[in-house]
Amino acid sequence: MNPKELQHDKKYLYTGGAEPVEVTYRYETINRYMFRMNDNDFSLSVVSVRFNIEELQCAD
């Protein structure tokens, strides 16, 4: 996903681990993007966002 398309407090799918998990985008710092998962903040690089963050698909 293009990091410029991230929206504050929106939920996304992080696919960089053993299983995809739901994360919430918080804010951008210099060369990093802050996310929240299970009440813990963590940062991802621009490259990690491009390859490991996807929009959640709504089940209709």
N, CA, C and O of each residue as an XYZ file, in Angstrom:
240
protein
N       0.846     -1.169      0.000
C       0.000      0.000      0.000
C       0.891      1.231      0.000
O       1.945      1.246      0.636
N       0.469      2.248     -0.706
C       1.196      3.503     -0.730
C       1.021      4.190      0.628
O      -0.113      4.429      1.044
N       2.123      4.515      1.333
C       2.001      5.136      2.655
C       1.224      6.453      2.650
O       0.623      6.809      3.664
N       1.224      7.169      1.556
C       0.495      8.438      1.484
C      -1.020      8.231      1.519
O      -1.763      9.183      1.757
N      -1.488      7.002      1.287
C      -2.913      6.700      1.309
C      -3.427      6.315      2.694
O      -4.631      6.128      2.873
N      -2.533      6.194      3.675
C      -2.957      5.830      5.025
C      -3.814      6.930      5.624
O      -3.561      8.117      5.413
N      -4.836      6.523      6.377
C      -5.737      7.472      7.023
C      -5.674      7.271      8.531
O      -5.713      6.142      9.021
N      -5.577      8.374      9.257
C      -5.469      8.368     10.716
C      -6.625      7.593     11.355
O      -7.785      7.783     10.988
N      -6.304      6.726     12.303
C      -7.259      5.907     13.065
C      -8.047      4.903     12.228
O      -9.068      4.394     12.690
N      -7.602      4.610     11.020
C      -8.256      3.594     10.195
C      -7.568      2.250     10.422
O      -6.358      2.187     10.642
N      -8.356      1.184     10.365
C      -7.820     -0.170     10.567
C      -7.326     -0.751      9.240
O      -7.949     -0.575      8.193
N      -6.181     -1.455      9.317
C      -5.562     -2.096      8.166
C      -5.143     -3.507      8.546
O      -5.175     -3.881      9.718
N      -4.755     -4.275      7.559
C      -4.288     -5.640      7.769
C      -2.778     -5.662      7.594
O      -2.263     -5.270      6.547
N      -2.061     -6.126      8.632
C      -0.599     -6.270      8.562
C      -0.295     -7.721      8.221
O      -0.675     -8.626      8.964
N       0.385     -7.949      7.108
C       0.624     -9.305      6.615
C       2.085     -9.716      6.708
O       2.494    -10.664      6.038
N       2.884     -9.030      7.519
C       4.317     -9.312      7.596
C       4.691    -10.367      8.609
O       5.869    -10.711      8.717
N       3.743    -10.894      9.353
C       4.041    -11.907     10.363
C       3.575    -13.280      9.938
O       3.253    -13.507      8.771
N       3.540    -14.198     10.891
C       3.103    -15.568     10.607
C       1.634    -15.594     10.193
O       1.241    -16.372      9.323
N       0.826    -14.742     10.819
C      -0.596    -14.626     10.478
C      -0.930    -13.157     10.288
O      -0.370    -12.304     10.977
N      -1.838    -12.845      9.361
C      -2.275    -11.445      9.211
C      -3.000    -10.976     10.472
O      -3.796    -11.714     11.051
N      -2.717     -9.749     10.888
C      -3.362     -9.179     12.066
C      -3.904     -7.789     11.737
O      -3.398     -7.105     10.846
N      -4.936     -7.387     12.468
C      -5.542     -6.078     12.283
C      -4.771     -5.043     13.099
O      -4.521     -5.241     14.288
N      -4.400     -3.946     12.458
C      -3.681     -2.860     13.116
C      -4.387     -1.542     12.820
O      -5.137     -1.441     11.850
N      -4.152     -0.548     13.639
C      -4.732      0.777     13.456
C      -3.609      1.774     13.193
O      -2.645      1.845     13.957
N      -3.732      2.539     12.118
C      -2.727      3.556     11.799
C      -2.883      4.731     12.745
O      -3.993      5.224     12.950
N      -1.767      5.188     13.328
C      -1.797      6.290     14.286
C      -1.281      7.592     13.663
O      -2.039      8.551     13.512
N      -0.006      7.627     13.306
C       0.576      8.849     12.757
C       1.910      8.552     12.087
O       2.440      7.445     12.192
N       2.443      9.549     11.402
C       3.716      9.430     10.691
C       4.798     10.182     11.451
O       4.562     11.282     11.952
N       5.987      9.589     11.538
C       7.168     10.274     12.053
C       8.166     10.360     10.900
O       7.818     10.032      9.765
N       9.370     10.783     11.162
C      10.372     10.870     10.099
C      10.735      9.456      9.652
O      11.318      8.689     10.419
N      10.393      9.116      8.424
C      10.684      7.817      7.794
C      10.047      6.612      8.488
O      10.454      5.482      8.219
N       9.072      6.807      9.363
C       8.403      5.701     10.045
C       6.911      5.987     10.104
O       6.481      7.137     10.021
N       6.129      4.923     10.249
C       4.675      5.027     10.383
C       4.275      4.267     11.641
O       4.616      3.096     11.803
N       3.557      4.932     12.521
C       3.180      4.334     13.799
C       1.811      3.662     13.696
O       0.855      4.231     13.169
N       1.748      2.441     14.212
C       0.524      1.653     14.237
C       0.268      1.186     15.662
O       1.166      1.222     16.504
N      -0.961      0.748     15.932
C      -1.326      0.205     17.239
C      -1.959     -1.167     17.038
O      -2.788     -1.377     16.153
N      -1.528     -2.100     17.903
C      -2.095     -3.446     17.902
C      -2.108     -3.930     19.346
O      -1.078     -3.889     20.020
N      -3.250     -4.382     19.824
C      -3.384     -4.898     21.199
C      -2.843     -3.908     22.226
O      -2.101     -4.297     23.128
N      -3.207     -2.629     22.100
C      -2.799     -1.567     23.027
C      -1.294     -1.319     23.059
O      -0.791     -0.732     24.017
N      -0.570     -1.752     22.039
C       0.863     -1.494     21.928
C       1.146     -0.772     20.622
O       0.655     -1.170     19.565
N       1.943      0.294     20.698
C       2.345      1.013     19.492
C       3.604      0.384     18.920
O       4.470     -0.072     19.666
N       3.705      0.360     17.602
C       4.924     -0.089     16.937
C       5.058      0.680     15.637
O       4.076      1.194     15.100
N       6.282      0.754     15.136
C       6.520      1.523     13.921
C       6.937      0.606     12.782
O       7.527     -0.454     12.989
N       6.613      1.045     11.582
C       7.012      0.336     10.373
C       7.705      1.314      9.438
O       7.381      2.502      9.414
N       8.649      0.813      8.677
C       9.335      1.639      7.692
C       8.445      1.820      6.463
O       7.418      1.158      6.317
N       8.859      2.721      5.595
C       8.123      2.965      4.349
C       8.030      1.672      3.543
O       6.970      1.361      2.999
N       9.115      0.921      3.460
C       9.133     -0.332      2.690
C       8.178     -1.348      3.304
O       7.451     -2.026      2.577
N       8.167     -1.465      4.631
C       7.254     -2.405      5.289
C       5.800     -2.041      5.038
O       4.967     -2.924      4.835
N       5.486     -0.748      5.048
C       4.113     -0.322      4.766
C       3.741     -0.690      3.337
O       2.647     -1.197      3.088
N       4.643     -0.439      2.402
C       4.356     -0.741      0.992
C       4.048     -2.221      0.762
O       3.152     -2.556     -0.012
N       4.791     -3.105      1.433
C       4.656     -4.533      1.160
C       3.788     -5.300      2.153
O       3.299     -6.380      1.820
N       3.581     -4.778      3.363
C       2.912     -5.561      4.411
C       1.614     -4.985      4.947
O       1.000     -5.590      5.825
N       1.176     -3.835      4.446
C      -0.077     -3.244      4.910
C      -1.095     -3.302      3.774
O      -0.809     -2.901      2.646
N      -2.277     -3.804      4.087
C      -3.358     -3.893      3.107
C      -4.629     -3.314      3.730
O      -4.797     -3.315      4.950
N      -5.513     -2.823      2.872
C      -6.811     -2.358      3.359
C      -7.644     -3.563      3.763
O      -7.598     -4.610      3.116
N      -8.408     -3.403      4.843
C      -9.332     -4.459      5.247
C     -10.459     -4.549      4.254
O     -10.984     -3.525      3.817
N     -10.834     -5.739      3.894
C     -11.947     -5.958      2.981
C     -13.205     -6.194      3.794
O     -13.227     -7.074      4.655
N     -14.239     -5.433      3.539
C     -15.516     -5.590      4.247
C     -16.254     -6.807      3.696
O     -16.343     -6.997      2.483
N     -16.774     -7.613      4.587
C     -17.564     -8.777      4.170
C     -19.008     -8.345      3.988
O     -19.682     -8.013      4.963
N     -19.482     -8.344      2.776
C     -20.863     -7.939      2.486
C     -21.742     -9.137      2.234
O     -22.935     -8.984      1.975
